[in-house]
Structure formats: structure tokens, C-alpha cells
Amino acid sequence: VGLLLRWIGIMHRLQQQHSLIELINAELPQTQCGQCSYPGCLPYACAIAKGEAINKCPPGGTHTIRRLSRLLNEQAEALDPAHGSPQHTPVPAMIASIREDECIGCTKCIVACPVDAILGAPKLMHTVIAEHCTGCDLCVEPCPVDCIDMVMSPAGNDSNRESTIPKTKLSQASRELACIRCGYCAEVCPENLLPQQLLSHSKVGDMEAQLQLSLINCTECGDCEQVCPSNIGLVEHFRNSKLVLTNETLVSERSRVWQQQFERFQERRGRQQSAVQVWIPSIKDNTTGLSILGSTPDWSETKSKLVPSNRQKANVMSKSDKVTNDAHAGFSREQAQAEIAAAVARVKQKRD
């Protein structure tokens, strides 16, 4: 009974750890870039479950660090600069681009891409599907002709808006005073929101609290800003928070797509490896047969039977020389010259 209870306890802990790894992996951006020093998002999730730091993911940036800290009840720290700079956009700022006129069709970049974002075939031109590229740059190094560049993503460039406050309103923001909690903003809000609480959560970046307070229902009408005695630019705060929420939604959706692409890539690679590793030739007892790759053949014996000895090479060479000499025995230089001259004459006659 004691052993059974112990076994049940071990299985329960393993199940809990597996569930935790899945939750952590769901929060990672699924770019499979390896910038965290692990070969993918899932290995990094396993390491985090065992105590690894949560601030080693540049593509996820502060958004991923904040969500992981809440999930694991840990303190959110700044991104470790040793692993790169944080990404502020919901799509990759940089993506791969192949100079197609220089591509030799070696397919090495296709093999390296973890999300199948490169389209091509052997000895044919390759191209990058920009919508699927995660910007991991794993395809750059394997390229033997160095025809892959990391370029600015059009979508990433358009969404790289760290601040949406217009320059004309900077002077107004500089005249803002501290909130006095008068409550006037809540009284005039047509959507019955609580602007003062939304402002507090907006300043600390608590997106979940703003969602619970129905920030998404804000129409940005400006009534709360008009009655604010402290001249606080509430509309700009709420607009920026809604932009962050939209970006986080895009990040989650794109991460889900990338994870599906990576899983399909892993599944296809597994099928290809299984197909290659089914049979290999082996020679035993002077007979040729087939053996499954799982068994280790005696390569020394196989080599001795496949590689000819010096005596065997000499015999082959002597036979080849004999065949050559036999062929040269009936050769006549004068006859060959006559045949060539006759052929040239026939060609000239046809041309005339």
C-alpha cells in the first residue's frame, strides 16, 4: 500500500509539472529563435518550470515577463540584456529576406526554419513567406552563399508605436496635475466607466485590471477630460492602453499560429527521419541482406568485404588493361582518318 501511494504521489507531481510546463509554454511567443540559450520555446518552458529565470525572452519582452511573473508568482524583472533587446511590436520588427537572384536552391535554409516560412525546392529559387516569418534569423548562418538578409518588416514598422501621444499635446501633458479623486470623470462618462481607476491601472501597466474595468468600451469621447480639474489627458492614456491590449491580442494569436506551424514542422521532420531510417544495407556471411537500423552492424566486417584489397585491385587493373589491348589490336590509324574524311565529305555534300 505504501509503494502504491508513493507511486500515485509521484505521478500526481509529474502531471502537475507537465501542466505547469504547458501553461508556461502558452505564454511564450513561440518564435523558436533560441535567443534564450535554449533550442526552442518548449525547452525554455521546461527550464522555467525547474527554476530558470523568466527574463530571457527578447521577442516576448516585458509583456511575456509580466505574464510569467503573475503565473509563477515571481517578481517581474527587466529583460536580461545578454539575450538581446525587447521587442515592442506584435509582429517581428525584422524578418528574413532572400536575394532570389543569388539563391542556388540548396534547401539548407528550409531545413533550418522552425516554422516552415521558407518556400522552395532543391536547385530552385527559394523565397520567404513574410507573414509566417518569426524573425529568428536561424536561416542566415546555414546559407552557403550568404544571400539571406534580415530586413525591416513592413508590418512591424507600421506597428512600432511606442507612444501615440501627438507632439501637439506634449505641452498639455506637461501641465497635468495629480489626480484629486474628485469623481467628476465618472459622473459624465456615457459608458458608466471608472476613469480614475482606469488611469491608475494604466500608469502601472496592469492590462488585466483594465480589461476587468471594461476599458475596451471606452469611446474616447473626451467628456472625462473636459471636466478634469487637474487637466489630465485621460483620452490619451486610455487610447495607449487600448493599443497595448490590441497588440497583446495580436501577439497571442500570432504565437498560437507559430506554435501550430512548429508542431507541423516537427511532425513532418519526424516522418521523414522515420522513412530514412527504415532500412540500411549490410553484408553478413558473404550474403547481401537488409537489416533494420535499430541493430548496429559490424562495420569492420562490412568494410573488409566492400573495400577491395590491393591484390583485387591489381587483378581488376590487369583485366582492364587486357580489354584495352584487345580493343586496340584491330585499330588502324589510316582507316580512322579515311572514315573521318568520308564523314566530313558527306556533311559538306548535304550542306551544298
C-alpha positions, 0 to 999 in steps of 0.5 A: 500500500505504501509503494502504491501511494508513493507511486500515485504521489509521484505521478500526481507531481509529474502531471502537475509539472507537465501542466505547469510546463504547458501553461508556461509554454502558452505564454511564450511567443513561440518564435523558436529563435533560441535567443534564450540559450535554449533550442526552442520555446518548449525547452525554455518552458521546461527550464522555467518550470525547474527554476530558470529565470523568466527574463530571457525572452527578447521577442516576448519582452516585458509583456511575456515577463509580466505574464510569467511573473503573475503565473509563477508568482515571481517578481517581474524583472527587466529583460536580461540584456545578454539575450538581446533587446525587447521587442515592442511590436506584435509582429517581428520588427525584422524578418528574413529576406532572400536575394532570389537572384543569388539563391542556388536552391540548396534547401539548407535554409528550409531545413533550418526554419522552425516554422516552415516560412521558407518556400522552395525546392532543391536547385530552385529559387527559394523565397520567404513567406513574410507573414509566417516569418518569426524573425529568428534569423536561424536561416542566415548562418546555414546559407552557403552563399550568404544571400539571406538578409534580415530586413525591416518588416513592413508590418512591424514598422507600421506597428512600432508605436511606442507612444501615440501621444501627438507632439501637439499635446506634449505641452498639455501633458506637461501641465497635468496635475495629480489626480484629486479623486474628485469623481467628476470623470465618472459622473459624465462618462456615457459608458458608466466607466471608472476613469480614475481607476482606469488611469491608475491601472494604466500608469502601472501597466496592469492590462488585466485590471483594465480589461476587468474595468471594461476599458475596451468600451471606452469611446474616447469621447473626451467628456472625462477630460473636459471636466478634469480639474487637474487637466489630465489627458485621460483620452490619451492614456486610455487610447495607449492602453487600448493599443497595448491590449490590441497588440497583446491580442495580436501577439497571442494569436500570432504565437498560437499560429507559430506554435501550430506551424512548429508542431507541423514542422516537427511532425513532418521532420519526424516522418521523414527521419522515420522513412530514412531510417527504415532500412540500411544495407549490410553484408553478413556471411558473404550474403547481401541482406537488409537489416533494420537500423535499430541493430548496429552492424559490424562495420569492420566486417562490412568494410573488409568485404566492400573495400577491395584489397590491393591484390583485387585491385591489381587483378581488376587493373590487369583485366582492364588493361587486357580489354584495352589491348584487345580493343586496340589490336584491330585499330588502324590509324589510316582507316580512322582518318579515311572514315573521318574524311568520308564523314566530313565529305558527306556533311559538306555534300548535304550542306551544298 
